[in-house]
Amino acid sequence: MNYKISRRQLRFIIGSVLLTGLGLLLLRGRGLGLWRILDVIQAVLDHPAVSQDNHGDYTNIVFLHHSVGHNLIEAGEVRTAFTTEGYDFWDHGYNWHELRGPDGQQRGYSYNIPNDNTNPSGFAQIFAQKLHTLPLNAFSGLMQHEVIAFKSCFPVSNITSNEQLKHYQSDYLELRNVMDEHRDKLFIIVTPPPLNPAGTDVAAATRVRTFAEWLKSTEYLDGHPNIVTFDLFGYLAEDDPTALDFNMLRQNYREGKDSHPNRLANKEIGPIFVEFSIEAIERYRDESFSE
């Protein structure tokens, strides 16, 4: 029997073979499994759909997070709010959660966040990766979007020493150097959430307050117009200096010993996060267009 292959089928076959070879070449020797190679291939194939609405108006947003961010998006109706205002909101939790699109559906692949690490050191590792036109690594995946928001989860708030605090600040100074090189992108830093009083102490809670305040300070932000900071810590933490849980997850936002902010917290703060982000985007977009 004679089988005919159309040009479209032939291009697909050749493209698949080339992408598979490229993925194997890039990831060879790094101890990465086949599923990660497939993630790279799928991310490359999905690249046109992810970046198609990038026209310099900063409506394509991605949010890198873990469980606290997931709960904020869901209970705070973050995706719905962005969609209503005409924005495409993507989010990426743990690698196994995969990238989710503006419709809230998984895209079938992740950006391969190294070791699923969203600690300051993890972000420094991501931002140190080489930037490719195609999403061949985590940094290149995130940079497909026009607005990149990112946050650490609550374990980061267990800052046990001043030395650890300095390491966090050093990591974020490295991030800032990279963000400075990409003025065509807007970066939204989200401060880490505070810990439940059952999981921290006064000294550690004080240090994370210092860290959050530094991230939103003029010392860190001045002269870096494409970087803004949303102070999630400030919205979640008890701010009464006389309270026993000062700088810890406030009482009405916690359940038992769990450091995940409760549904009330997410419902109240979700809209605030959206409003803050849109205002920052519009301000930066206006400044960019006026240049």
C-alpha positions as CSV (number, residue, x, y, z in Angstrom):
1,M,0.0,0.0,0.0
2,N,1.1,3.6,-0.7
3,Y,0.9,6.1,2.0
4,K,1.2,9.8,1.3
5,I,2.3,12.3,3.9
6,S,1.1,15.9,3.6
7,R,3.6,18.7,4.0
8,R,1.9,19.7,7.2
9,Q,2.3,16.2,8.7
10,L,5.9,16.2,7.5
11,R,6.6,19.5,9.1
12,F,5.1,18.2,12.4
13,I,7.2,15.0,12.3
14,I,10.4,16.9,11.6
15,G,9.6,19.5,14.2
16,S,8.9,16.9,16.8
17,V,12.1,15.1,16.1
18,L,14.1,18.3,16.2
19,L,12.5,19.4,19.5
20,T,13.1,16.1,21.1
21,G,16.7,16.2,20.0
22,L,17.1,19.7,21.3
23,G,15.5,18.8,24.6
24,L,17.8,15.8,25.0
25,L,20.9,17.9,24.1
26,L,20.0,20.7,26.5
27,L,19.2,18.4,29.4
28,R,21.7,15.6,28.9
29,G,23.9,15.0,31.8
30,R,21.9,17.0,34.3
31,G,20.1,14.0,35.8
32,L,16.7,15.1,34.5
33,G,14.0,12.6,33.7
34,L,12.1,12.1,30.5
35,W,9.1,13.9,31.8
36,R,11.1,17.1,32.2
37,I,12.3,16.8,28.6
38,L,8.7,16.4,27.5
39,D,7.9,19.5,29.5
40,V,10.4,21.5,27.5
41,I,9.0,20.2,24.3
42,Q,5.4,21.0,25.2
43,A,6.4,24.4,26.5
44,V,8.1,25.2,23.2
45,L,5.1,24.0,21.2
46,D,2.8,26.1,23.4
47,H,5.0,29.2,23.1
48,P,2.9,30.9,20.4
49,A,-0.2,30.6,22.5
50,V,1.5,31.9,25.6
51,S,3.1,34.9,24.0
52,Q,0.6,35.8,21.3
53,D,-0.9,38.7,23.2
54,N,2.4,40.4,24.0
55,H,2.0,43.7,22.4
56,G,3.8,45.9,24.9
57,D,0.6,46.7,26.9
58,Y,1.5,44.5,29.8
59,T,-1.7,42.4,29.9
60,N,0.0,39.0,30.0
61,I,0.7,38.2,33.6
62,V,2.3,35.1,35.2
63,F,2.4,34.5,39.0
64,L,5.0,32.0,40.4
65,H,3.9,30.7,43.8
66,H,3.2,27.6,46.0
67,S,0.3,26.7,48.2
68,V,-0.4,30.1,49.7
69,G,-0.5,31.7,46.3
70,H,-2.8,29.0,45.0
71,N,-5.3,29.6,47.9
72,L,-5.1,33.4,47.3
73,I,-5.9,32.9,43.6
74,E,-8.8,30.5,44.3
75,A,-10.5,32.0,47.3
76,G,-9.6,35.6,46.4
77,E,-11.0,35.1,42.8
78,V,-7.8,36.6,41.4
79,R,-8.0,35.1,38.0
80,T,-11.6,36.2,37.5
81,A,-10.8,39.7,38.6
82,F,-7.9,40.0,36.2
83,T,-10.0,38.6,33.4
84,T,-12.8,41.0,34.0
85,E,-10.3,43.9,33.6
86,G,-9.0,42.5,30.3
87,Y,-5.8,40.8,31.5
88,D,-4.5,37.2,30.8
89,F,-3.6,35.7,34.1
90,W,-1.3,32.7,34.1
91,D,0.0,31.0,37.2
92,H,2.6,28.4,38.1
93,G,2.6,26.5,41.4
94,Y,4.6,23.4,42.2
95,N,5.9,21.7,39.0
96,W,3.4,18.9,39.4
97,H,0.6,21.4,39.4
98,E,1.8,22.6,35.9
99,L,1.3,26.0,34.3
100,R,-2.3,27.1,34.3
101,G,-3.7,29.4,31.6
102,P,-6.1,32.3,31.7
103,D,-9.0,29.8,31.7
104,G,-7.6,28.2,34.9
105,Q,-6.9,24.9,33.1
106,Q,-3.5,23.1,33.3
107,R,-1.4,23.4,30.1
108,G,0.1,19.9,30.4
109,Y,3.6,21.0,31.4
110,S,5.6,23.0,33.9
111,Y,8.4,25.5,33.5
112,N,10.7,23.1,35.4
113,I,11.4,25.3,38.4
114,P,14.7,23.8,39.7
115,N,13.9,21.6,42.7
116,D,10.6,23.4,43.0
117,N,12.5,25.9,45.0
118,T,10.8,29.3,45.5
119,N,13.0,30.4,48.3
120,P,15.2,33.5,47.7
121,S,18.1,31.2,46.7
122,G,15.7,29.3,44.3
123,F,14.7,32.6,42.7
124,A,18.4,33.6,42.4
125,Q,19.1,30.2,40.6
126,I,16.2,30.8,38.2
127,F,17.2,34.4,37.4
128,A,20.8,33.2,36.8
129,Q,19.7,31.0,33.9
130,K,20.4,31.9,30.3
131,L,17.5,33.7,28.6
132,H,16.4,31.9,25.4
133,T,13.8,33.1,22.9
134,L,12.0,29.8,23.5
135,P,11.0,28.5,26.9
136,L,13.9,26.1,27.3
137,N,14.3,26.7,31.0
138,A,12.4,28.2,33.9
139,F,13.6,31.8,33.4
140,S,12.8,31.7,29.7
141,G,9.4,30.3,30.5
142,L,8.5,33.1,32.9
143,M,10.0,35.7,30.6
144,Q,7.4,34.8,27.9
145,H,5.0,36.9,29.9
146,E,5.1,40.7,30.2
147,V,4.4,40.9,33.9
148,I,6.2,38.4,36.3
149,A,4.9,38.2,39.9
150,F,6.6,35.8,42.3
151,K,6.6,34.9,46.0
152,S,8.1,32.5,48.4
153,C,5.9,30.4,50.7
154,F,5.7,30.7,54.4
155,P,8.6,28.4,55.4
156,V,10.9,31.2,54.1
157,S,9.6,33.3,57.0
158,N,11.5,31.1,59.5
159,I,14.5,33.4,59.5
160,T,16.6,32.0,62.3
161,S,19.6,34.4,62.2
162,N,20.7,37.8,61.0
163,E,23.1,35.9,58.7
164,Q,20.2,34.2,57.0
165,L,18.4,37.5,56.6
166,K,21.5,38.9,54.9
167,H,21.6,36.0,52.6
168,Y,18.0,36.6,51.6
169,Q,18.8,40.3,50.9
170,S,21.9,39.3,48.9
171,D,19.8,36.9,46.7
172,Y,17.3,39.7,46.0
173,L,20.0,42.1,45.1
174,E,21.1,39.6,42.5
175,L,17.5,39.4,41.3
176,R,17.4,43.1,41.0
177,N,20.5,43.2,38.8
178,V,18.8,40.8,36.4
179,M,15.5,42.6,36.5
180,D,17.3,45.8,35.7
181,E,18.4,44.3,32.4
182,H,14.9,43.7,31.3
183,R,13.0,47.0,31.3
184,D,10.5,45.6,28.8
185,K,9.1,43.5,31.7
186,L,7.4,44.5,34.9
187,F,8.3,42.4,38.0
188,I,6.0,42.2,41.0
189,I,7.7,40.9,44.1
190,V,5.3,39.5,46.7
191,T,6.6,39.5,50.2
192,P,6.5,36.1,52.0
193,P,3.5,35.4,54.4
194,P,4.1,35.4,58.2
195,L,4.1,32.2,60.2
196,N,1.5,31.0,62.7
197,P,2.6,31.8,66.3
198,A,2.8,28.0,66.8
199,G,5.6,27.8,64.2
200,T,7.8,30.7,65.0
201,D,9.2,33.0,67.7
202,V,9.6,36.7,68.3
203,A,13.1,37.0,66.9
204,A,12.3,35.1,63.7
205,A,9.1,37.1,63.2
206,T,10.9,40.3,63.7
207,R,13.5,39.4,61.1
208,V,10.8,38.6,58.5
209,R,9.2,41.9,59.1
210,T,12.6,43.5,58.5
211,F,12.9,41.6,55.3
212,A,9.5,42.5,54.0
213,E,10.0,46.2,54.9
214,W,13.3,46.2,53.1
215,L,11.8,44.6,49.9
216,K,9.3,47.5,49.7
217,S,11.7,50.2,50.8
218,T,13.1,53.0,48.7
219,E,16.5,51.6,49.4
220,Y,15.6,48.5,47.4
221,L,13.2,50.0,44.8
222,D,14.4,53.5,44.0
223,G,15.9,53.8,40.5
224,H,14.3,50.5,39.4
225,P,11.0,51.5,37.8
226,N,10.1,48.0,36.5
227,I,10.2,46.5,40.0
228,V,7.3,46.9,42.5
229,T,6.6,45.1,45.8
230,F,3.2,43.9,47.0
231,D,3.5,43.5,50.8
232,L,1.5,40.3,51.4
233,F,3.3,40.0,54.7
234,G,2.0,43.4,55.8
235,Y,-1.6,42.5,55.1
236,L,-1.4,39.2,56.9
237,A,0.8,39.9,59.9
238,E,-0.4,41.3,63.3
239,D,0.8,44.9,63.4
240,D,0.1,45.7,67.0
241,P,3.5,45.9,68.8
242,T,1.9,45.1,72.1
243,A,0.3,41.9,70.9
244,L,1.9,38.5,71.7
245,D,1.6,37.5,68.0
246,F,3.1,40.7,66.7
247,N,4.7,40.1,63.2
248,M,2.9,36.7,63.1
249,L,-0.1,35.5,61.2
250,R,-2.9,37.5,62.7
251,Q,-5.6,35.7,64.7
252,N,-8.6,36.3,62.4
253,Y,-6.5,35.0,59.4
254,R,-5.4,31.7,60.9
255,E,-6.9,28.3,61.8
256,G,-5.3,26.2,64.6
257,K,-1.5,25.8,64.1
258,D,-1.6,26.1,60.3
259,S,0.5,28.8,58.7
260,H,-1.6,28.9,55.6
261,P,-3.8,32.0,55.7
262,N,-7.5,31.1,56.0
263,R,-10.3,31.6,53.5
264,L,-11.2,35.0,55.0
265,A,-7.6,36.3,54.5
266,N,-7.6,35.2,50.9
267,K,-11.1,36.6,50.1
268,E,-10.0,40.0,51.6
269,I,-6.5,40.2,50.2
270,G,-7.1,38.7,46.7
271,P,-8.9,41.8,45.4
272,I,-6.2,44.1,47.0
273,F,-3.5,42.2,45.1
274,V,-5.3,42.5,41.8
275,E,-5.9,46.2,42.3
276,F,-2.3,46.8,43.3
277,S,-1.0,44.9,40.3
278,I,-3.3,46.7,37.8
279,E,-2.3,50.1,39.2
280,A,1.4,49.2,38.9
281,I,0.9,47.9,35.4
282,E,-1.0,51.0,34.2
283,R,1.5,53.3,35.8
284,Y,4.5,51.5,34.2
285,R,2.7,51.2,30.9
286,D,2.0,54.9,30.8
287,E,5.6,55.7,31.7
288,S,6.9,53.3,29.0
289,F,4.6,54.8,26.3
290,S,5.6,58.3,27.2
291,E,9.3,57.7,26.7
